[in-house]
Amino acid sequence: MRYFFGVLCLILCLGTNAVAASNEEAAIVKNCSGTAFIVRQQRTLTVKKSERIYSGDLLRTGRDGTLGIIFKDNTILSLGPRSELLIEEFHFDPSRGKLSIVTRMLKGTAAYVSGVIARLSPQSVRFETPSATIGIRGTKFLVKVEDGGEEE
Amino acid sequence: MKRAAVKATSWVMLLFLGACAVPEVKTEAVPVPDAGRTQVVLMPDQDGKVGEVTVRNRGGSRKINQAGQMAEAKNGTSAISTQAPLAEGDINKVFGAALAALPKKPVIFILYFKTDSTELTEASQTTLSSVHAAISDRQSQDISVIGHTDRTGEKSYNVALSRSRALKIKKFLISKSVNPSIIEVDYHGEADPLIKTPDGVAEPRNRRVEVTVR
């Protein structure tokens, strides 16, 4: 019975998540060089300048790749080579009070300059890595995430 | 053994229940104990301002607030350490490529209008030419134009007026050969003032169009 309930809940949640992942436009690519990809709904796309980025997209750079994007709220983010970052959540609708920007970096290097969401609602901004969560108060910072013990 | 399995199942259920009940609340990622090291370095922004970041995991939380200062989480559980500001050369060795790819900060222009009109003030006519210059300078492919009004007159009238103002600016940019498909127009009527006022108050600073060049 308990098991059944668990499975039921799992199914419900998967449904909810699929809906929640309906993709709000989050950012635009300003700079890119070398190999850089967007993984969107299990498809891998090569990044071009001016490409739109949506909530749910995974950004990935190769060994010679870099990528720089500007979010709708003017948050600026860039990735160095061999990096991976997921745009986990993005909402920018100040008139309805819907604000959030959650990014999760899996590996590599990044530079980040916070934007309007951090100014209006700092608690709605989060930058996650496998080993830490970074809270932001209106600023520029750099992050390096090592890939599970593997050093370059 | 069986108990452990039941316990595990309950935990999984609890996790999913949490996610089901309140989908809007972000469930925070739990840092993995054996996850790779995270290093965070605080930098001054384009205007030289240094803010503050907090780095936390299961081992606790640390704040850094000096330019070049670093916080490090060795893994998801051990305490976070901080280090004295790093030398610029060391920062560039690790982050040079990412920093070189960092786009310029978007520029925001505010253009002011005469009362109940889509005509720009004289000062803002000059600003308008800088908008065009910034677009070419950045080779921008993403421009947002948002119209606003003050709080005199009816709300619905103001929505229409803010739209006309935004469209007027769009039209101008197109006349300067900016590609129309990269201009995103929006209008907020009197709902998004720069200066908050009671209803009915004339406020020149709210009669405006904001142009963001990304």
Interface residues (C-beta under 8 A of the other chain):
Chain A: R2 Y3 F5 G6 C9 L10 L12 C13 T16 N17 A20 I28 K30 N31 C32 S33 K49 S50 T66 L67 G68 I69 I70 N74 I76 L77 S78 L79 G80 P81 S83 E89 P94 S95 S100 V102 R104 K107 T109 A110 A111 V113 S114 R126 E128 T129 P130 S131 A132 T133 I134 G135 I136 R137 G138 T139 K140 F141 L142 V143 K144 V145 E146 D147 G148 G149 E150
Chain B: V6 T9 S10 V12 M13 F16 L17 A19 C20 P23 K26 E28 A29 P31 V32 D34 A35 G36 R37 T38 Q39 V40 V41 L42 M43 P44 D45 Q46 K49 V50 G51 E52 V53 T54 V55 R56 N57 A73 K74 N75 G76 I80 I91 V94 F95 G96 A97 A98 L99 A100 A101 L102 P103 K104 K105 P106 Q141 D142 H188 A191 D192 T212 R214
